Amino acid sequence: MGTYLAKRTIFGLLTLLATSFLIFSLLRVVPGGPVDALIEEGWDDPELRAQLRHKLGLDLPFHLQYARWLGGVMRGDFGVSLVLYQGEPVGGVILERFGVTAQLALLSLAIALAVAFPAGIISALWKDKLPDHIFRVVALAGISTPNFFLGIALIVMIGVGLRRDWGVGGYVPFGEDPWGWFLRLLLPAIVLGTDHAASISRMLRTAMLEALGKEFVLTARAMGLPKRELILRDGLRNAMIPVITVIGNSAGALLDGAVITEVIFRLPGLGSLLVQGVYARDLPLVQGVVVAAVGIRVAVNLLVDLLYGILDPRIRYGGGS
Amino acid sequence: MAREVQTGEYELGAHRTLLQEFWRNFRRNKLSLAGGVIVLFYAFLAVFAPLIAPYDPIEQFDAPRGMRNPMPPLSRDEDGRLFLLGTDKFGRDILSRAIYGTRTLLEVAVGSIAVAMLIGVTMGALAGYKAGTWVDELLMRAVDIMLAFPSLVLAIALVGAFGIGKIKIGPITLSNIVKIMLVIAITYSPRFARVMRAVVLQEMAKDYVAAAKITGSSGARILIKEIFPNAIPPIVVQASLMMATTVLTTSSLSFLGLGLQPPRPSLGLMLNEARDYLFWGAWWYVVVPGGLITLAILGFNLLGDGLRDALDPRQARRRR
């Protein structure tokens, strides 16, 4: 277990290293790059340009630039935001924004699980009956509706129907106004949770029904235990591993959903930071957010691997293939 | 070859070609048929956009006295022109913009999937054929790295790298739309590479490939003549499912203002513009583009699932 964990951690760090190198090189494709973004129109002159390039270290050879950046990252220094938060360290900005994204993610996961478990269990119990068909159609609709459409539609419906402006107020910290915090995060969390709820409930249904085919369950049935009880007891246990996988996948791709949701609901999280950074061509900032996004995914995958072992002691780490 | 003698169904004497067999399997699933119909509807809209759209998608019309843009569905302007689905904030006909927007959306989606397929299939074929060598190792580690990024984050970062709007790389100028296709193709090509590599590995182990090798066929010949035909079904399934994802990514980028740029009609951009009119109750401004994007994703998802089930019935049964 210990060696396995160490191996996975090293693999995760290597992934981070490789992705950071890729993103670092990609962002240097832009001719001019950050220098263009910094120089105001009408103030363009070659000498100023050269000075700026020197100051930002852009006149160094590429590998030195990367080594310099990497050295900084090792010490927790992700560079300095050039445009958006002029002069502030990128690491601090990301950490601050990450808090909002994490709250949104946890709330949406809670909503997704609260919806997915009843839906998946009911679908499995009434397989191919009306409730199953209804949940299948709803899940399909949930997967197919883009977050940006769902979000806007919800704002319109609640605005016109309830005459409330939920979801347009931005963000308030929990400590300042707990009820306001909840109201502002509720709609975005629902939007972000829909996809997850749909895929988790379908996965739950399939896995629970699959358990029915297993030998020990067949034996139990032959001995006269009711099918319904078996679906619930053995089915749910059988479903935990695939469901954790789906949750892990959604959590790993968290920032994909957060980008759209945070922009619509004007939440100051990592996703909206990425978009603002690209608009402003704030390269150090964009770089930092992308590396953070990959980092989140690597960390989540590691966590999911650990959970497998806790849920199913038969899974042995290391050894074998 | 083995197909004719395999199962009991064939002993009834009905000899079917592969295509007929596929159609028989596909037809059985009503949902995938619906998906096929939806996709055909979009293809029709996209191809015949200039004939169907009542107005020029970027022509601006004035609202009649006492009204202002955006106008609700079934409004008319002072000259009696009818706007079936209303107008947008600049007085442009929403129906026409939606039809042309659909065309652009499919253009980008089909274009990027084609490029992604080209890159991915080549990478996967090479890796699979050279399995176990450093070529395979290099290509597959590259694929791993690409897949470590959340996909929309990668697409946005690529737009950030290339810049918004059209770009110049050395002597070549890429239009904005071609750049978006490239961005999406790069983002999704690793998935094709994985599928292709798996197929090649699987086929290489079979006897007919060994036979071709013994009879002295060259590696390239075996890949192209023997293995490629077998790779078509899984790649087609992957492409159809990826179309749904690509439609979503394309319109997400446009919605964020990082994709197609105005005044080009784009469904994602239309939704973004509609945000400013949410509290005017301008529901048509939201529902038309949003509904069209949703239906397209639904259609490609259903079609892709149906294709997968029809082309690989064994797998489909296992999933039930």
Contacts between the chains, C-beta under 8 A, distances in Angstrom:
chain1	res1	chain2	res2	distance
A	15	B	144	7.3
A	15	B	145	6.9
A	15	B	148	5.0
A	18	B	141	7.7
A	18	B	145	4.7
A	18	B	148	7.8
A	19	B	145	5.7
A	19	B	148	5.3
A	19	B	149	6.3
A	22	B	145	6.1
A	23	B	157	6.0
A	26	B	157	6.9
A	26	B	158	6.7
A	26	B	161	4.3
A	27	B	157	7.4
A	27	B	160	6.7
A	27	B	161	5.0
A	29	B	161	5.0
A	29	B	162	6.7
A	29	B	169	7.7
A	30	B	161	6.2
A	30	B	162	7.3
A	30	B	163	5.8
A	31	B	168	7.6
A	140	B	298	6.8
A	140	B	301	7.3
A	140	B	302	7.9
A	141	B	294	7.9
A	141	B	298	7.5
A	143	B	301	7.0
A	144	B	244	7.6
A	144	B	294	5.4
A	144	B	295	7.9
A	144	B	297	4.4
A	144	B	298	3.9
A	144	B	301	6.1
A	145	B	294	5.0
A	145	B	297	7.8
A	146	B	248	5.6
A	146	B	251	6.4
A	146	B	252	6.8
A	146	B	290	7.4
A	146	B	293	5.7
A	146	B	294	6.6
A	146	B	297	7.0
A	147	B	252	8.0
A	148	B	251	7.7
A	148	B	252	6.6
A	148	B	255	4.8
A	148	B	268	7.5
A	148	B	271	5.9
A	148	B	272	8.0
A	148	B	290	7.8
A	149	B	271	6.5
A	149	B	286	7.5
A	149	B	290	3.5
A	149	B	291	7.9
A	149	B	293	6.4
A	149	B	294	6.0
A	152	B	271	6.4
A	152	B	274	6.8
A	152	B	275	6.3
A	152	B	278	6.8
A	152	B	286	5.4
A	152	B	290	6.9
A	153	B	286	6.3
A	153	B	287	7.7
A	153	B	290	6.6
A	155	B	278	5.5
A	156	B	278	5.4
A	156	B	281	7.7
A	156	B	283	6.0
A	156	B	286	6.0
A	159	B	278	6.2
A	159	B	279	5.6
A	160	B	281	5.6
A	160	B	283	7.6
A	165	B	279	7.6
A	168	B	278	7.8
A	206	B	319	7.1
A	252	B	150	7.1
A	253	B	150	4.5
A	253	B	151	7.3
A	254	B	150	7.4
A	255	B	150	5.1
A	255	B	152	7.7
A	255	B	153	5.2
A	256	B	150	4.5
A	256	B	151	6.3
A	256	B	152	4.1
A	256	B	153	6.2
A	259	B	152	5.9
A	259	B	153	7.0
A	259	B	156	6.8
A	259	B	252	7.7
A	259	B	256	7.2
A	260	B	152	7.8
A	260	B	252	5.9
A	260	B	255	7.1
A	260	B	256	7.3
A	263	B	256	6.2
A	264	B	275	7.5
A	274	B	153	6.7
A	274	B	156	5.9
A	274	B	157	7.7
A	275	B	156	6.7
A	275	B	256	5.5
A	275	B	257	8.0
A	275	B	258	7.1
A	277	B	160	7.2
A	278	B	156	5.9
A	278	B	157	7.6
A	278	B	159	6.2
A	278	B	160	3.9
A	278	B	164	7.6
A	278	B	258	6.3
A	279	B	164	7.6
A	279	B	257	7.4
A	281	B	160	7.4
A	281	B	163	7.6
A	283	B	160	7.8
A	286	B	157	6.3
A	286	B	160	5.0
A	289	B	153	7.9
A	290	B	149	7.2
A	290	B	153	6.1
A	290	B	154	7.8
A	290	B	157	4.9
A	293	B	149	7.1
A	293	B	150	5.5
A	293	B	153	4.7
A	294	B	148	5.5
A	294	B	149	6.0
A	294	B	150	7.8
A	297	B	148	6.5
A	297	B	149	8.0
A	297	B	150	6.4
A	298	B	148	7.3
